[in-house]
Amino acid sequence: MNLRKLYTALLVSDLAVAEDWYGKLLGRRPDFRPMDTLVQWELGSSGGLQLSSDDNLAGKGAMSLVVDDVETERDRLDCLGIALGESMQGTYSTLAQVRDPDGNLIVLATPPSPSYPAA
């Protein structure tokens, strides 16, 4: 397989509400609307995020976002009404969690600690 891009796709019950919430989380509006039931953000050359209200996507999802500084993002999101849970320091990185309006788990994490061994 020559993987060129990966999209995380989350099922949402109200696309307009989710678009607004994720717009705040990501700091911008989506890049594309490929279908009436789908919005999409490009998040770099190798990946992106899709939100869909099409129930062909099954179950709840989870997404991890690697950020430079969890506390900086906490301050930014708090001003927008998105409250992250407590920061947790692990051996891999620092992380904090929040659930979107549909219950999907969003994890903000710092890059791996330089002392963490590579696989």
N, C-alpha and C positions, 0 to 999 in steps of 0.2 A: 504494500500500500504506500502510495506517495501522498501523504496527507498534506494538503495545502492550506487548510483553514478549519478551525473548529468553532462551532457556535454552541453555546449553552442555551437551551430552549426551556422556558418555564411556562407552565399552564397557569393562566390567570382567569378569574371569573369576570372581571370588568376591565377591559383593555384600556379605557380612558383613565381610570383610577391608577392602574398599574403604570401606564406611561408617565403620568404625572409623578408618581412616587419614585420610579427609577430615573426619571429625568433629574429629580433632586439628588438622588444618590450619586449619579454619574456626573452631575454638573452640566448637563446639556440635553437637548431634545434628541430623539432617535434620528439616525441617518437615512433610513429607508422605511417604506411601508409597502412591502412586496404584495400583500393581500389585505383585504378588509379586516382580517382576523389576526394580523401579524405586524409587529413593529420590530425594527432591528437597529442595533448600534454596532458600528465597526469599532473594535477595541484594539487596534494594532494590525499588523500584517498577518498575524496567524490566528486571530480569533475575534469573536464577537458575541453579542447577547441578543437573543430573540425572545419576545414575549408574545404569546398567542392565546386567544380566547377560544380556539378550536379544540373541542374536547377529544379529538383524535390523539392528543398528547395525554398520556396516562399518568396519574399520580402526582405527587408533590415533588418538587425539585430542591436542589441545593447548589449554591455557587460560591466559589471562593474568589475573592478579589485581592490581589497582592498590591499593596500600597506602600509608599515610602515610610509613612508614620501614622499609626492607628490613632494616636491622640489628636493629631492635626485634623484627620478626617472626622473624628468624634466631634470636635468643636464646630466644624463646618456643617455637619449633618444635624447637630443639635439645634442650630439656628434655623434649620429648615423643618424642624418637627420630627426628625428621625432619631430615635434614641438607641444608641448601641448599648449592648450589655457590658458588663465589666470586662476590662482587658484581662487576658490570661497570658501569662508568660510560660511558654513551653520551651523544650530544648530546640525545637525547629525554628520558631518565630513567636512574635507577640500577635495575639488575635483577639477579636471581639465579634460578637454575633448579633444579628437582628433578624426578625422575620418580616417579610413583606406583607401587604394586606391580605394575601391569599395563604399565608403560612409557609411559603418557601423560605428556606434557611439561607441567609446571606452571611458569609464569613469574610471579614476584612482581616488580612494578615500582612505582616511585614515580610520582606524577603528573608530567606533562610539565614540563620546565624552563621557567620563565617566559620565557627567552630563545629557546626553540624557536619557529620561525615556524609559524603556523597554516596549514592547507591552503587 
